[in-house]
Amino acid sequence: MTSSRYGRTQALRGASLELRAGEILAVTGASGSGKSTLLHCLAGIVRPDSGSVTYAGERLDRLPEKRLSELRRTEFGVVFQFGQLIPELTALDNVALPLMLAGTGRRAAQAAAGEWLERFGVRGQEQLRPGEMSGVMGAILAVGAGAVWLSGATARLTGRLLACRARSAAVLIAAGRLRDDPWAAARTHAAVLLVTVVGTGFVGLRQWMLEVLDSQRQLAEGRSFYTTGLDLTAAALVVALAITLSGLAVGTAESLATRRRGLAAQTAAGVPRSVLGRALLLETALPLAPALLLAGAGGAVIGFGYAVLAEGGGWSLPWVSLLVPFAVYATCLLAATTALPLLRRTVRPAELRYA
């Protein structure tokens, strides 16, 4: 039972909650009912006035701030309502910061961040600070960076959990890979996640704009005059997704080439290629799913929120946009499968004799 008070306001009173690994929970309620306070207590941002918060056997309410910061960086995180980007840093440094905290050098982190920003359509704004960018752009950056971080954090957590509970060889191999190099998934999936945020937001905005057109009794021009730009933008997003999926396929193939001798040794030890193939797909599927859900949900909220602010409300929720992350997830798995023939052709135990 957890309680928290701000001055005379009782934000939480006797809150009790238990979450198990793999559960997804939505906390809903009226404004001021304590939702944010509860989430802040669960993330170790706010210490409850009474009660306890336990994560993986550790009492968060008793941990020093250094340990809490480490947990928020490696195990779980929060995407804040207003982004909470560091105002003194540029857009490039804000996106590079999670990689630097994970141990990546500054040059490599900034190079990767620059690629994400360019693919995400904010080229030329890398050196702008959050206050100099539009609110929508800042929200997109925050959700995109959060999704990239979540991909790496989920890979680490998934690897640790499955390594102890794996019941099949494929799951065990994938878990070991995710546990030892969790940020490989984040680096590979970054562009896909950013395109998902933009694509989901665009689908919501497109539905809103079509509803606006349908609500107008008389238009100065034909309907196609207003929808041509939307159709061209949709085509550009499809091309961007195709390019990022190609990058995902190439990244998977490069990963195979880098681990060629290790995979050959596993084959020589009796591990079937079919098991290695399933492990390869799991390395993509496991960390990508929650990150894509976050990217899709964030994009949908951004698109719908922009429509509400622009017209003062009254428009339907763009449910179609919520299908975007599921479609992207399916195409990502298909892209990863293109590397399976390469696995069969290149992983040959006989090559180990040349070591």
C-alpha positions in Angstrom: 0.0 0.0 0.0 1.7 3.2 -1.2 0.7 6.8 -0.4 2.1 10.1 -1.5 1.3 13.7 -0.7 2.1 17.1 -2.3 1.6 19.7 0.3 -2.0 19.4 1.4 -3.0 17.3 -1.7 -3.2 13.6 -1.2 -2.0 12.4 -4.6 -2.0 8.7 -3.7 -3.8 6.9 -0.9 -3.3 3.2 -0.3 -2.4 2.4 -3.9 -1.6 -1.3 -4.3 -0.2 -2.8 -7.6 1.6 -5.9 -8.8 2.9 -6.4 -12.3 4.5 -9.6 -13.7 7.0 -9.9 -16.5 5.2 -9.6 -19.9 2.1 -7.9 -18.6 0.8 -4.7 -20.3 -1.2 -2.3 -18.1 -3.0 0.9 -18.9 -3.6 3.3 -16.0 -6.6 5.5 -16.7 -8.5 8.1 -14.6 -9.7 11.6 -14.3 -7.2 14.5 -14.4 -5.6 14.9 -10.9 -6.5 11.4 -9.8 -2.8 10.5 -9.3 -1.8 8.7 -12.5 1.4 10.5 -13.0 2.3 10.3 -9.3 1.8 6.5 -9.4 4.0 6.2 -12.5 6.7 8.4 -10.9 6.7 6.2 -7.8 7.0 3.0 -10.0 9.9 4.5 -11.9 11.7 5.7 -8.7 11.4 9.3 -9.7 9.3 10.1 -6.6 9.7 8.3 -3.3 6.4 7.5 -1.6 5.6 9.0 1.8 4.6 5.5 3.0 4.6 2.0 1.7 7.2 0.4 -0.7 7.9 -0.1 -4.3 9.8 -3.3 -5.2 11.3 -4.2 -8.6 13.1 -7.5 -9.3 13.6 -7.9 -5.5 15.0 -4.4 -4.9 13.1 -1.7 -2.8 13.2 1.3 -5.1 12.1 3.6 -2.2 15.4 2.7 -0.4 17.8 2.8 -3.2 20.3 5.6 -3.7 19.7 8.0 -6.6 22.7 6.6 -8.5 21.2 3.1 -8.6 17.8 4.5 -9.5 19.3 6.4 -12.4 21.1 3.2 -13.5 17.8 1.2 -13.4 15.9 3.9 -15.4 18.7 3.8 -18.0 19.0 0.1 -18.4 15.9 -1.6 -17.1 12.9 0.7 -17.6 12.1 4.2 -18.6 9.4 6.9 -18.9 8.3 8.9 -21.9 7.1 12.1 -20.4 4.0 14.0 -21.4 6.0 17.0 -22.6 9.1 15.2 -23.8 11.5 16.5 -21.1 14.3 16.9 -23.6 17.4 18.6 -22.2 16.9 22.3 -23.3 20.6 23.1 -23.3 21.5 20.3 -25.8 20.8 20.3 -29.5 18.4 17.8 -31.1 21.5 15.8 -32.3 22.9 15.5 -28.7 19.5 14.7 -27.2 19.1 11.7 -29.5 22.7 10.6 -29.1 22.6 10.9 -25.3 21.0 7.4 -24.6 23.7 5.7 -26.7 26.5 7.6 -24.9 25.1 6.6 -21.5 25.1 3.0 -22.7 28.8 3.2 -23.4 28.9 4.3 -27.1 31.6 6.9 -27.9 30.4 10.4 -28.6 31.5 10.4 -32.3 29.8 7.1 -33.0 26.7 8.1 -31.0 26.4 11.4 -32.9 26.9 9.7 -36.2 24.1 7.3 -35.5 21.9 10.0 -34.2 22.5 12.1 -37.3 21.4 9.1 -39.5 18.2 8.8 -37.4 17.4 12.5 -37.7 18.0 12.5 -41.4 15.8 9.4 -42.0 13.2 11.0 -39.8 12.9 14.1 -42.0 14.4 16.7 -39.7 17.6 17.2 -41.6 19.0 20.7 -41.1 17.6 20.9 -37.6 20.3 18.8 -35.8 21.8 21.9 -34.1 18.6 23.4 -33.0 17.6 23.2 -29.3 14.2 21.9 -28.2 12.9 25.4 -27.5 13.8 26.4 -31.1 11.8 23.5 -32.6 8.1 23.1 -33.0 6.2 21.3 -30.3 5.2 18.5 -32.7 8.9 18.1 -33.8 10.0 17.9 -30.1 7.3 15.3 -29.3 8.4 13.2 -32.3 12.0 13.3 -31.2 11.0 12.4 -27.6 8.9 9.4 -28.7 11.5 8.3 -31.3 14.4 8.5 -28.8 12.2 6.7 -26.2 11.3 3.9 -28.6 15.0 3.5 -29.6 16.0 3.3 -25.9 13.1 0.9 -25.2 14.4 -1.5 -27.9 17.8 -1.8 -26.2 16.4 -2.0 -22.7 13.8 -4.6 -23.7 16.5 -6.6 -25.4 18.6 -6.7 -22.2 15.6 -7.6 -19.9 14.3 -10.2 -22.3 17.7 -11.8 -22.6 18.1 -12.0 -18.9 14.6 -13.5 -18.3 14.7 -16.0 -21.2 18.2 -17.1 -20.4 16.9 -18.6 -17.2 13.6 -19.9 -18.4 14.3 -21.0 -22.0 12.8 -24.3 -22.9 14.1 -24.5 -26.5 17.6 -24.2 -28.0 16.5 -21.3 -30.3 15.2 -19.2 -27.5 18.3 -19.9 -25.4 20.7 -18.8 -28.2 18.6 -15.7 -28.9 18.5 -14.8 -25.2 22.2 -15.1 -24.9 22.7 -12.8 -27.8 20.2 -10.2 -26.5 21.7 -10.3 -23.0 25.3 -9.8 -24.2 24.7 -7.1 -26.8 21.3 -5.5 -26.2 22.1 -2.3 -28.0 22.7 -4.1 -31.3 18.9 -4.3 -31.6 18.5 -0.6 -30.8 21.1 0.4 -33.4 19.5 -1.8 -36.1 15.9 -0.9 -35.4 16.3 2.9 -34.9 15.3 4.0 -38.4 12.4 1.6 -38.4 11.1 3.0 -35.1 11.4 6.6 -36.3 9.6 5.9 -39.5 6.9 4.2 -37.5 6.3 7.3 -35.4 6.0 9.5 -38.4 3.9 7.0 -40.4 1.4 6.5 -37.5 1.1 10.2 -36.9 0.6 10.9 -40.6 -2.2 8.3 -41.0 -4.0 10.0 -38.1 -3.5 13.5 -39.6 -4.6 12.2 -43.0 -7.9 10.8 -41.6 -8.5 14.2 -39.8 -7.8 16.2 -43.0 -10.2 14.0 -45.0 -12.9 14.4 -42.3 -12.4 18.2 -42.6 -12.8 18.0 -46.4 -15.9 15.9 -46.0 -17.4 18.4 -43.6 -17.1 21.2 -46.1 -20.2 21.6 -48.2 -18.4 23.7 -50.9 -14.8 23.4 -51.8 -13.0 26.0 -53.9 -11.3 23.3 -55.9 -11.9 19.6 -56.6 -11.1 17.1 -53.8 -8.0 15.8 -55.6 -6.5 19.3 -55.3 -6.4 18.9 -51.6 -5.5 15.1 -51.4 -2.7 15.1 -53.9 -0.2 16.3 -51.3 -1.4 13.7 -48.8 -1.0 10.9 -51.4 2.5 12.1 -52.3 3.5 12.2 -48.6 2.1 8.7 -48.2 4.2 7.5 -51.1 7.3 9.1 -49.7 6.7 7.3 -46.4 6.3 4.0 -48.1 9.6 4.6 -49.9 11.2 5.5 -46.6 9.9 2.3 -45.0 11.2 0.3 -47.9 14.6 1.8 -47.5 14.7 1.2 -43.8 13.6 -2.4 -44.3 16.4 -2.9 -46.8 18.7 -1.5 -44.1 17.3 -3.9 -41.6 17.9 -6.8 -44.0 21.4 -5.7 -44.7 22.1 -5.2 -41.0 20.9 -8.8 -40.3 23.2 -10.1 -43.1 26.1 -8.1 -41.7 25.4 -9.6 -38.2 25.6 -13.0 -39.7 28.9 -12.3 -41.5 30.4 -10.9 -38.3 29.3 -14.0 -36.3 30.1 -16.4 -39.1 32.8 -18.4 -37.3 30.8 -18.6 -34.0 27.8 -19.8 -35.9 29.9 -22.4 -37.7 31.2 -23.6 -34.4 27.7 -24.0 -33.1 26.8 -25.9 -36.2 29.8 -28.1 -35.8 28.7 -28.8 -32.2 25.5 -30.2 -33.5 23.1 -27.2 -33.5 20.8 -27.5 -36.5 20.7 -24.6 -38.9 16.9 -24.4 -38.5 17.5 -23.7 -34.8 20.0 -20.9 -35.6 17.5 -19.5 -38.1 14.7 -19.3 -35.5 17.1 -17.7 -33.0 18.0 -15.1 -35.6 14.3 -14.2 -36.1 13.8 -14.1 -32.3 16.7 -11.6 -32.0 14.6 -9.3 -34.2 11.1 -10.1 -33.0 11.5 -10.0 -29.2 12.9 -6.5 -28.6 11.2 -4.9 -31.6 7.6 -5.6 -30.5 7.3 -3.3 -27.4 9.4 -0.6 -29.1 7.1 -0.5 -32.1 4.0 -0.4 -29.8 5.5 2.6 -28.1 6.4 4.3 -31.4 3.0 3.6 -32.8 1.1 4.8 -29.8 3.2 7.9 -29.6 2.7 8.7 -33.2 -1.1 8.2 -32.9 -1.2 10.5 -29.9 0.8 13.2 -31.7 -1.4 13.0 -34.8 -4.6 13.1 -32.9 -3.4 15.8 -30.5 -2.4 18.0 -33.4 -5.8 17.6 -35.0 -7.6 18.4 -31.7 -5.4 21.5 -31.1 -5.8 22.7 -34.7 -9.6 22.4 -34.8 -10.7 22.5 -31.2 -11.8 18.8 -31.1 -14.8 17.1 -32.4 -12.9 14.6 -34.6 -13.0 10.8 -34.3 -10.0 8.8 -33.0 -7.9 7.6 -35.9 -8.1 3.9 -35.2 -6.6 3.0 -38.5 -3.3 4.5 -37.5 -3.0 2.0 -34.7 -2.6 -0.7 -37.4 0.6 0.9 -38.7 3.0 -0.6 -36.0 1.6 -4.1 -36.5 2.0 -3.8 -40.3 5.6 -2.5 -39.8 6.3 -5.4 -37.4 5.2 -8.0 -39.9 7.3 -6.5 -42.7 10.3 -6.3 -40.4 10.1 -10.0 -39.7 9.8 -10.6 -43.4 12.9 -8.5 -44.0 14.8 -10.5 -41.4 13.8 -13.8 -43.1 15.7 -12.7 -46.2 18.9 -13.4 -44.4 18.0 -17.0 -43.7 19.2 -18.3 -47.1 22.6 -16.6 -46.4 22.7 -18.5 -43.1 22.4 -21.8 -44.9 25.0 -20.9 -47.6 27.7 -19.3 -45.4 27.7 -21.2 -42.1 29.9 -24.1 -42.9 31.7 -26.0 -40.1 34.4 -27.2 -42.5 35.8 -23.7 -42.6 36.9 -24.0 -39.0 39.9 -26.1 -40.0 41.5 -22.9 -41.4 41.6 -21.2 -38.0 
